Amino acid sequence: MSLYNPAMTTTTTPTVIKGKPIADAILTDCEKRVQRIIEKTGVTPCLATVLVGNDPASEKYVDRKGKLCEKHGMKSIKVVMPDTSTTEEVVAKVSALAADDSVHGILVQHPMPKQIDERAVFEAIGGAKDVDGVTFHSFGTMTYSLPGFGSATPEGIMRMMKAYDIDILGKHAVVIGRSVILGKPMAMLLLASHATVTICHSRTVDLPSIVRQADIVVAAVGIAHFVKSDWLKEGAVVIDAGFNPGPGGNVGDVDYDDCAPKCSMITPVPGGVGPMTLAVLIDQTSIGAARQLGVDAD
Ligand code: GUN
């Protein structure tokens, strides 16, 4: 009797891609840069965070970003605006921060209340202080591999893949999700690294059949445990950018326990992409400060 069953999938132990050690290395370098900037200019780099409304999860994320800045030798200022704010009011506040020489990076937390024109607010940041990579300028520099700032989570994912020597060139990368801060910039960064890129979204017909073609899957859809093992090619690299509230804590967009045996590499949630997003934001704030103050960033 043959033991070979073509319908049977191979069970493997994947490499678990951990963000924390890579993020820590980035933050160590960042701290040295911050000290150099302070020594040479007497100026302490500063990140301004802007939160519109009082969504508890957003409040927590913004606080975490500010605290991490301070932990690594920078300043942070936090601007909180009521959820009834108008686009004009938020744009005026962000424009004032963009014109303030003591502020070197600006993060406007997404999502904003429905009445706000998010694009107008993001554009008020301007390219020089867009350390979160959300402006059209940053989208352009990401797309054309020009100097600029990467969108925090996608840039973190690229750095993570580099740290794990993941071969991107010529590979088929499928990005699930097309949001402004995740799916779209992710696709552009992968394309700039010579992947063949497919972007899937809520209106994609037969999504599993497309994901099944992927060498690299980036799940950025915001639906808990959305990606299942029978959507995956054997040996796929699976990056989970999801962070969804669940009854026992936050969970990713990938059904980890189901998918892991089929992957060559996979990121966990928490402990995968999350620490990278924060580290990139802090790192880019220090780089922005170096550029604005005329100090060598390297
Ligand atoms: N909300 C969740 N993640 C992010 C992020 O990386 N940037 C911004 N601006 N808002 C977010």
Boltz pocket constraint, residues with backbone or C-beta under 6 A from the ligand:
constraints:
  - pocket:
      binder: B
      contacts: [[A, 107], [A, 108], [A, 109], [A, 110], [A, 111], [A, 132], [A, 134], [A, 152], [A, 153], [A, 181], [A, 277]]
      max_distance: 6.0
